[in-house]
Amino acid sequence: MHSPRPSRAALLSAVLFLAALAVIAAPPATSFSFVLLGDRTGETEPGVYERLWHDLALENPALVVSTGDSIEGLNGSRADAEWQKFEQVLAPYRKIPLYLTPGNHDVWSPSSERLFERYAGHAPHYSFDHEQVHFTILDNSRSDQFSPTEMQFLEKDLQEHAAQPVKFVLSHRPSWLIDAAFVNPHFPFHQVVKKYGVKYVIAGHIHQMLHIDLEGITYVSLPSAGGHLRASMQYDDGWFFAHTRVEVTGASVSFQIQELKPPYGQGRTSRLEDWGKAGRVKAVKQ
């Protein structure tokens, strides 16, 4: 004698019950936020960097990563005093971990490299993890291109951390800019980061907000964090003072670019998608 076959409604209920159990059993996706900062120096605008830190600290980020030019530098007799001044500016915010990238104003000679290592607490190139995100910091402070040493470090580091689901690569100079802007996917740096699943490449140096997507990799030039606004000095062209808040949930990442309020800006908020390789491409929230 055969048992009666379950109805379609009973089967559907069983499937929904099992799906609900799977959702309950699945661990929640790890979420956190961090801040990206561009250049502090390079014909510094007084007060900007201090105001940025005041504002970003209110958001309680897990960490801050700077793309370099922390001191005016380029003069060995003043460099140590400038690093001490930098430390004083950051003193109220020591609870927030800060990771520095070497800029051309920070490192220009063997002695300046030693000073950077002393105040940054690490070598010019290094890497670290925070939750599910891996950060690789490269040193192109003394060259417009990535040296063979940096390329070797990059590939070795990404290979060793291939399992991390979200990867950022940062450098001071946007050595990738021309190739990415002209949609050339064949340059060596792009091939390496693509090979290891890097999704986000970040730089400073030019003080201009730019965004380029190439084969699934997001290339970003950060706006200034105090360095002089150049060229047109127009917001729509990407020239403004801001910090960039990055929200990470699981493997999902979103960016919010927050311009400083008066007297340093108009407090405009934008998304990464609002920017392209020649400035603003969409209207942004006032």
RAWOPE-V467671 format. One record per backbone hydrogen bond with DSSP energy under -1.0 kcal/mol. CO is the residue of the C=O (numbers start at 1). NH is the residue of the N-H. If there is no record, write none. Layout:
BEGIN
co=CO nh=NH
co=CO nh=NH
END
This chain:
BEGIN
co=7 nh=11
co=8 nh=12
co=9 nh=13
co=10 nh=14
co=11 nh=15
co=12 nh=16
co=13 nh=17
co=14 nh=18
co=15 nh=19
co=16 nh=20
co=17 nh=21
co=18 nh=22
co=19 nh=23
co=20 nh=24
co=21 nh=25
co=22 nh=26
co=30 nh=250
co=32 nh=248
co=33 nh=62
co=34 nh=246
co=35 nh=65
co=36 nh=244
co=37 nh=67
co=39 nh=225
co=39 nh=227
co=42 nh=228
co=45 nh=48
co=47 nh=51
co=48 nh=52
co=49 nh=53
co=50 nh=54
co=51 nh=55
co=52 nh=56
co=53 nh=57
co=56 nh=59
co=57 nh=60
co=63 nh=35
co=64 nh=99
co=65 nh=37
co=69 nh=40
co=69 nh=41
co=75 nh=78
co=75 nh=79
co=78 nh=82
co=79 nh=83
co=80 nh=84
co=81 nh=85
co=82 nh=86
co=83 nh=87
co=84 nh=88
co=85 nh=89
co=86 nh=90
co=90 nh=93
co=91 nh=94
co=93 nh=96
co=97 nh=64
co=99 nh=66
co=103 nh=107
co=109 nh=113
co=110 nh=114
co=111 nh=115
co=112 nh=116
co=113 nh=117
co=114 nh=118
co=115 nh=119
co=116 nh=120
co=117 nh=121
co=126 nh=137
co=128 nh=135
co=130 nh=133
co=132 nh=166
co=133 nh=130
co=134 nh=168
co=135 nh=128
co=136 nh=170
co=137 nh=126
co=147 nh=151
co=148 nh=152
co=149 nh=153
co=150 nh=154
co=151 nh=155
co=152 nh=156
co=153 nh=157
co=154 nh=158
co=155 nh=159
co=156 nh=160
co=157 nh=161
co=159 nh=162
co=161 nh=164
co=166 nh=134
co=167 nh=199
co=167 nh=200
co=168 nh=136
co=169 nh=202
co=170 nh=138
co=172 nh=204
co=173 nh=175
co=174 nh=177
co=176 nh=180
co=177 nh=181
co=178 nh=182
co=179 nh=184
co=180 nh=183
co=187 nh=191
co=188 nh=192
co=189 nh=193
co=190 nh=194
co=191 nh=195
co=192 nh=196
co=193 nh=198
co=194 nh=197
co=199 nh=218
co=200 nh=169
co=201 nh=220
co=202 nh=171
co=203 nh=222
co=204 nh=206
co=210 nh=221
co=212 nh=219
co=214 nh=217
co=217 nh=214
co=218 nh=201
co=219 nh=212
co=220 nh=203
co=221 nh=210
co=224 nh=242
co=226 nh=45
co=230 nh=233
co=234 nh=239
co=235 nh=238
co=236 nh=280
co=238 nh=209
co=241 nh=260
co=243 nh=258
co=244 nh=36
co=245 nh=256
co=246 nh=34
co=247 nh=254
co=248 nh=32
co=249 nh=252
co=252 nh=249
co=254 nh=247
co=256 nh=245
co=257 nh=270
co=258 nh=243
co=260 nh=267
co=261 nh=264
co=268 nh=259
co=270 nh=257
co=271 nh=274
co=272 nh=275
co=274 nh=281
co=274 nh=282
co=276 nh=211
co=279 nh=276
co=285 nh=269
END
